[in-house]
Amino acid sequence: MTHTGIKGVGRESGDAVGAAVFGVLTAGLDAVLVSRIWRWAGEQTAAEHRAAVLQTAALAGAVLFAALLGAAIAGRDSTPHRRWRYALLTALASHVLIPLALLAALAAHPARPTF
């Protein structure tokens, strides 16, 4: 058996609980963000609808990429529980990038005063 750094069955259950907690937090945060993106779904113009689709796709892409990155960071020799925990932790952590991306977008296009 390869050395995985696991000291007992308790570690696997701890990883499973961690993965469940991170997964629930990520799903809840994504549900709030998607509900804010689509809050006016029935009243959107075509341009607003396209923007909402792009925002939803960007959110899903960032979270899925982060989850795959987390599973890769965990490594092949780790347990499935640990890979899930790392994947869902990085998916949750990817939400930190959302405000940073918004700040970068605002810095790149500062609001111009209109008189």
Short mmCIF file of the C-alpha atoms (twelve columns), coordinates in Angstrom:
data_MODEL
# 
_entry.id   MODEL 
# 
loop_
_atom_site.group_PDB 
_atom_site.id 
_atom_site.type_symbol 
_atom_site.label_atom_id 
_atom_site.label_alt_id 
_atom_site.label_comp_id 
_atom_site.label_asym_id 
_atom_site.label_seq_id 
_atom_site.Cartn_x 
_atom_site.Cartn_y 
_atom_site.Cartn_z 
_atom_site.pdbx_PDB_model_num 
ATOM 1   C CA . MET A 1   0.000   0.000  0.000   1 
ATOM 2   C CA . THR A 2   1.288   3.443  -0.828  1 
ATOM 3   C CA . HIS A 3   1.856   5.972  1.892   1 
ATOM 4   C CA . THR A 4   -0.959  8.505  1.834   1 
ATOM 5   C CA . GLY A 5   -0.390  10.285 5.114   1 
ATOM 6   C CA . ILE A 6   -3.567  8.840  6.587   1 
ATOM 7   C CA . LYS A 7   -3.344  7.733  10.196  1 
ATOM 8   C CA . GLY A 8   -6.689  6.016  10.496  1 
ATOM 9   C CA . VAL A 9   -10.302 5.771  9.463   1 
ATOM 10  C CA . GLY A 10  -11.104 8.941  11.424  1 
ATOM 11  C CA . ARG A 11  -9.177  10.987 8.898   1 
ATOM 12  C CA . GLU A 12  -11.369 9.714  6.068   1 
ATOM 13  C CA . SER A 13  -14.555 10.585 7.917   1 
ATOM 14  C CA . GLY A 14  -13.097 14.012 8.739   1 
ATOM 15  C CA . ASP A 15  -12.303 14.548 5.078   1 
ATOM 16  C CA . ALA A 16  -15.823 13.443 4.133   1 
ATOM 17  C CA . VAL A 17  -17.400 15.836 6.629   1 
ATOM 18  C CA . GLY A 18  -15.150 18.650 5.422   1 
ATOM 19  C CA . ALA A 19  -16.089 17.943 1.826   1 
ATOM 20  C CA . ALA A 20  -19.792 17.976 2.716   1 
ATOM 21  C CA . VAL A 21  -19.493 21.286 4.580   1 
ATOM 22  C CA . PHE A 22  -17.477 22.932 1.802   1 
ATOM 23  C CA . GLY A 23  -19.899 21.561 -0.809  1 
ATOM 24  C CA . VAL A 24  -22.957 22.914 0.991   1 
ATOM 25  C CA . LEU A 25  -21.326 26.327 1.472   1 
ATOM 26  C CA . THR A 26  -20.284 26.452 -2.185  1 
ATOM 27  C CA . ALA A 27  -23.750 25.428 -3.416  1 
ATOM 28  C CA . GLY A 28  -25.425 27.986 -1.159  1 
ATOM 29  C CA . LEU A 29  -23.121 30.777 -2.267  1 
ATOM 30  C CA . ASP A 30  -23.601 29.845 -5.918  1 
ATOM 31  C CA . ALA A 31  -27.383 29.756 -5.468  1 
ATOM 32  C CA . VAL A 32  -27.329 33.284 -4.050  1 
ATOM 33  C CA . LEU A 33  -25.080 34.552 -6.847  1 
ATOM 34  C CA . VAL A 34  -27.132 32.925 -9.618  1 
ATOM 35  C CA . SER A 35  -30.376 34.241 -8.112  1 
ATOM 36  C CA . ARG A 36  -28.877 37.749 -8.144  1 
ATOM 37  C CA . ILE A 37  -27.732 37.330 -11.746 1 
ATOM 38  C CA . TRP A 38  -31.192 36.164 -12.895 1 
ATOM 39  C CA . ARG A 39  -33.342 38.307 -10.559 1 
ATOM 40  C CA . TRP A 40  -35.116 40.073 -13.410 1 
ATOM 41  C CA . ALA A 41  -35.280 37.102 -15.791 1 
ATOM 42  C CA . GLY A 42  -38.752 37.846 -17.117 1 
ATOM 43  C CA . GLU A 43  -38.054 41.504 -17.770 1 
ATOM 44  C CA . GLN A 44  -34.624 41.328 -19.382 1 
ATOM 45  C CA . THR A 45  -33.762 42.719 -22.766 1 
ATOM 46  C CA . ALA A 46  -31.800 40.544 -25.168 1 
ATOM 47  C CA . ALA A 47  -28.513 42.198 -24.185 1 
ATOM 48  C CA . GLU A 48  -29.222 41.728 -20.472 1 
ATOM 49  C CA . HIS A 49  -30.135 38.102 -21.075 1 
ATOM 50  C CA . ARG A 50  -26.850 37.484 -22.926 1 
ATOM 51  C CA . ALA A 51  -24.937 39.188 -20.108 1 
ATOM 52  C CA . ALA A 52  -26.690 36.982 -17.524 1 
ATOM 53  C CA . VAL A 53  -25.827 33.866 -19.518 1 
ATOM 54  C CA . LEU A 54  -22.176 34.943 -19.750 1 
ATOM 55  C CA . GLN A 55  -22.022 35.743 -16.034 1 
ATOM 56  C CA . THR A 56  -23.537 32.376 -15.135 1 
ATOM 57  C CA . ALA A 57  -21.115 30.571 -17.449 1 
ATOM 58  C CA . ALA A 58  -18.158 32.474 -15.982 1 
ATOM 59  C CA . LEU A 59  -19.243 31.585 -12.449 1 
ATOM 60  C CA . ALA A 60  -19.723 27.906 -13.288 1 
ATOM 61  C CA . GLY A 61  -16.442 27.783 -15.208 1 
ATOM 62  C CA . ALA A 62  -14.456 29.372 -12.380 1 
ATOM 63  C CA . VAL A 63  -15.930 27.044 -9.763  1 
ATOM 64  C CA . LEU A 64  -15.462 23.912 -11.883 1 
ATOM 65  C CA . PHE A 65  -11.892 24.869 -12.765 1 
ATOM 66  C CA . ALA A 66  -11.102 25.470 -9.095  1 
ATOM 67  C CA . ALA A 67  -12.613 22.101 -8.145  1 
ATOM 68  C CA . LEU A 68  -10.491 20.300 -10.740 1 
ATOM 69  C CA . LEU A 69  -7.432  22.190 -9.561  1 
ATOM 70  C CA . GLY A 70  -8.133  21.167 -5.967  1 
ATOM 71  C CA . ALA A 71  -8.489  17.520 -6.917  1 
ATOM 72  C CA . ALA A 72  -5.188  17.744 -8.779  1 
ATOM 73  C CA . ILE A 73  -3.503  19.388 -5.793  1 
ATOM 74  C CA . ALA A 74  -4.665  16.537 -3.538  1 
ATOM 75  C CA . GLY A 75  -2.723  14.134 -5.719  1 
ATOM 76  C CA . ARG A 76  -3.258  10.669 -7.099  1 
ATOM 77  C CA . ASP A 77  -2.058  8.892  -3.981  1 
ATOM 78  C CA . SER A 78  -4.606  10.506 -1.659  1 
ATOM 79  C CA . THR A 79  -7.949  8.970  -0.750  1 
ATOM 80  C CA . PRO A 80  -11.126 9.869  -2.618  1 
ATOM 81  C CA . HIS A 81  -12.387 11.603 0.534   1 
ATOM 82  C CA . ARG A 82  -9.352  13.845 0.617   1 
ATOM 83  C CA . ARG A 83  -9.626  14.636 -3.116  1 
ATOM 84  C CA . TRP A 84  -13.264 15.647 -2.629  1 
ATOM 85  C CA . ARG A 85  -12.347 17.822 0.359   1 
ATOM 86  C CA . TYR A 86  -9.580  19.594 -1.567  1 
ATOM 87  C CA . ALA A 87  -11.785 19.980 -4.645  1 
ATOM 88  C CA . LEU A 88  -14.662 21.520 -2.717  1 
ATOM 89  C CA . LEU A 89  -12.395 23.686 -0.586  1 
ATOM 90  C CA . THR A 90  -10.796 25.233 -3.663  1 
ATOM 91  C CA . ALA A 91  -14.239 25.634 -5.276  1 
ATOM 92  C CA . LEU A 92  -15.343 27.574 -2.203  1 
ATOM 93  C CA . ALA A 93  -12.093 29.556 -2.182  1 
ATOM 94  C CA . SER A 94  -12.601 30.479 -5.838  1 
ATOM 95  C CA . HIS A 95  -15.415 32.756 -4.716  1 
ATOM 96  C CA . VAL A 96  -12.756 35.048 -3.272  1 
ATOM 97  C CA . LEU A 97  -11.708 35.708 -6.852  1 
ATOM 98  C CA . ILE A 98  -15.139 37.081 -7.770  1 
ATOM 99  C CA . PRO A 99  -14.832 40.348 -5.795  1 
ATOM 100 C CA . LEU A 100 -11.216 40.649 -6.944  1 
ATOM 101 C CA . ALA A 101 -12.318 40.328 -10.573 1 
ATOM 102 C CA . LEU A 102 -15.005 42.954 -10.025 1 
ATOM 103 C CA . LEU A 103 -12.485 45.316 -8.466  1 
ATOM 104 C CA . ALA A 104 -10.100 44.743 -11.368 1 
ATOM 105 C CA . ALA A 105 -12.889 45.446 -13.849 1 
ATOM 106 C CA . LEU A 106 -13.806 48.649 -12.012 1 
ATOM 107 C CA . ALA A 107 -10.172 49.731 -11.899 1 
ATOM 108 C CA . ALA A 108 -9.804  49.118 -15.640 1 
ATOM 109 C CA . HIS A 109 -12.962 51.110 -16.465 1 
ATOM 110 C CA . PRO A 110 -13.395 53.872 -13.893 1 
ATOM 111 C CA . ALA A 111 -16.726 55.610 -13.865 1 
ATOM 112 C CA . ARG A 112 -16.692 58.917 -15.660 1 
ATOM 113 C CA . PRO A 113 -18.731 61.689 -14.102 1 
ATOM 114 C CA . THR A 114 -21.589 62.935 -16.231 1 
ATOM 115 C CA . PHE A 115 -22.611 66.554 -15.917 1 
# 
